[in-house]
Amino acid sequence: MIAASAIVHPEARIDEGVDVDAYAIIGAQVEIHKGTSIGPHTVIKGPARIGENNRIYQFCSIGEDPQDKKFQGELASVLEIGNDNTIREFCTINRGTAAGGGITRIGDNNWIMAYVHIAHDCSVGSHTIFANNATLAGHVQVDDYVILGGFTGVHQFCRLGRHCFTAIASVVVKDIPPYLIVSGNVAKPSGLNKEGLKRHNFSADTIKLLRQAYKIVYREGLVLKDALQRLTPLADACEEVACFANFIAGSSRGIVR
């Protein structure tokens, strides 16, 4: 159902089964697929593709121009949102820039609470939770199952590994390896996200090996090169430790430590 007071550009593609509520504005080059609902007074600007069964609440700004002074209106500027996402009130999600690859991308089954900002060229995986007022600067990569506490701020080009967790008001200026909890301004490691791992059915043996890996990197005073060497036998025995070690080895920005 499209409300009579909604404004939908004739070039927009709206599937059957999409609800567009009162006073929403849908621009040109916007695709919205079946089962998605758009709340009142929400503005969606293209090029943007929004998948199936998303719920976007009132007063959101989705697919607006990047907040980047280098942006000159180039056509290589797209937003892609997957399926089954919840996007609460007053969220702002910007399109990509040509210099950053052109695409801001959000996966599936994400829970994005009120006043969240996702800037240009960010890549957000699936099954994440962003609490109120969490903010991503440009070019941030967020892997699956990440949880951001309220008022978390993430600096541009940072990468957040899968199953990591930030406490409220964390300020993230470096990469966060998988499975960690961080907190503070600036964010520092606070331990392994053991409770989160248990809730996602990680085995006791896997959690034990990840704890050993955490201690090697964060408790033994080793430089990262030596710590990574110490992780090799654990990584050979455990896929999750290998993920942890490979993330650290591939970090160009440096990790929280």
Secondary structure as the mmCIF struct_conf table of DSSP 4:
data_model
#
loop_
_struct_conf.conf_type_id
_struct_conf.id
_struct_conf.beg_label_comp_id
_struct_conf.beg_label_asym_id
_struct_conf.beg_label_seq_id
_struct_conf.end_label_comp_id
_struct_conf.end_label_asym_id
_struct_conf.end_label_seq_id
STRN STRN1 ILE A 2 ILE A 2
TURN_TY1_P TURN_TY1_P1 ALA A 4 SER A 5
STRN STRN2 ILE A 7 VAL A 8
TURN_TY1_P TURN_TY1_P2 PRO A 10 GLU A 11
STRN STRN3 ARG A 13 ILE A 14
TURN_TY1_P TURN_TY1_P3 GLU A 16 GLY A 17
STRN STRN4 ASP A 19 VAL A 20
TURN_TY1_P TURN_TY1_P4 ALA A 22 TYR A 23
STRN STRN5 ILE A 25 ILE A 26
TURN_TY1_P TURN_TY1_P5 ALA A 28 GLN A 29
STRN STRN6 VAL A 30 ILE A 32
TURN_TY1_P TURN_TY1_P6 LYS A 34 GLY A 35
STRN STRN7 SER A 37 ILE A 38
TURN_TY1_P TURN_TY1_P7 PRO A 40 HIS A 41
STRN STRN8 VAL A 43 ILE A 44
BEND BEND1 GLY A 46 PRO A 47
STRN STRN9 ALA A 48 ILE A 50
BEND BEND2 GLU A 52 ASN A 53
STRN STRN10 ARG A 55 ILE A 56
TURN_TY1_P TURN_TY1_P8 GLN A 58 PHE A 59
STRN STRN11 SER A 61 GLU A 64
HELX_LH_PP_P HELX_LH_PP_P1 ASP A 65 PRO A 66
BEND BEND3 GLN A 67 GLN A 67
TURN_TY1_P TURN_TY1_P9 LYS A 69 LYS A 70
BEND BEND4 LEU A 75 LEU A 75
STRN STRN12 VAL A 78 ILE A 81
BEND BEND5 ASN A 83 ASP A 84
STRN STRN13 THR A 86 ILE A 87
TURN_TY1_P TURN_TY1_P10 GLU A 89 PHE A 90
STRN STRN14 THR A 92 ASN A 94
HELX_RH_3T_P HELX_RH_3T_P1 ALA A 98 GLY A 100
TURN_TY1_P TURN_TY1_P11 GLY A 101 GLY A 101
BEND BEND6 GLY A 102 GLY A 102
STRN STRN15 ILE A 103 ILE A 106
BEND BEND7 ASP A 108 ASN A 109
STRN STRN16 TRP A 111 ILE A 112
TURN_TY1_P TURN_TY1_P12 ALA A 114 TYR A 115
STRN STRN17 HIS A 117 ILE A 118
TURN_TY1_P TURN_TY1_P13 HIS A 120 ASP A 121
STRN STRN18 SER A 123 VAL A 124
BEND BEND8 SER A 126 HIS A 127
STRN STRN19 ILE A 129 PHE A 130
TURN_TY1_P TURN_TY1_P14 ASN A 132 ASN A 133
STRN STRN20 THR A 135 LEU A 136
TURN_TY1_P TURN_TY1_P15 GLY A 138 HIS A 139
STRN STRN21 GLN A 141 VAL A 142
TURN_TY1_P TURN_TY1_P16 ASP A 144 TYR A 145
STRN STRN22 ILE A 147 LEU A 148
TURN_TY1_P TURN_TY1_P17 GLY A 150 PHE A 151
STRN STRN23 GLY A 153 VAL A 154
TURN_TY1_P TURN_TY1_P18 GLN A 156 PHE A 157
STRN STRN24 ARG A 159 LEU A 160
TURN_TY1_P TURN_TY1_P19 ARG A 162 HIS A 163
STRN STRN25 PHE A 165 THR A 166
TURN_TY1_P TURN_TY1_P20 ILE A 168 ALA A 169
STRN STRN26 VAL A 171 VAL A 172
BEND BEND9 LYS A 174 LYS A 174
STRN STRN27 ASP A 175 ILE A 176
TURN_TY1_P TURN_TY1_P21 PRO A 178 TYR A 179
STRN STRN28 LEU A 180 SER A 183
TURN_TY1_P TURN_TY1_P22 GLY A 184 ALA A 187
STRN STRN29 LYS A 188 LEU A 192
HELX_RH_AL_P HELX_RH_AL_P1 LYS A 194 ARG A 199
TURN_TY1_P TURN_TY1_P23 HIS A 200 ASN A 201
HELX_RH_AL_P HELX_RH_AL_P2 ALA A 204 TYR A 218
TURN_TY1_P TURN_TY1_P24 ARG A 219 ARG A 219
BEND BEND10 GLU A 220 GLU A 220
HELX_RH_AL_P HELX_RH_AL_P3 LEU A 224 ALA A 237
HELX_RH_AL_P HELX_RH_AL_P4 GLU A 239 ALA A 249
TURN_TY1_P TURN_TY1_P25 GLY A 250 GLY A 250
BEND BEND11 SER A 252 ARG A 253
STRN STRN30 ILE A 255 ILE A 255
#
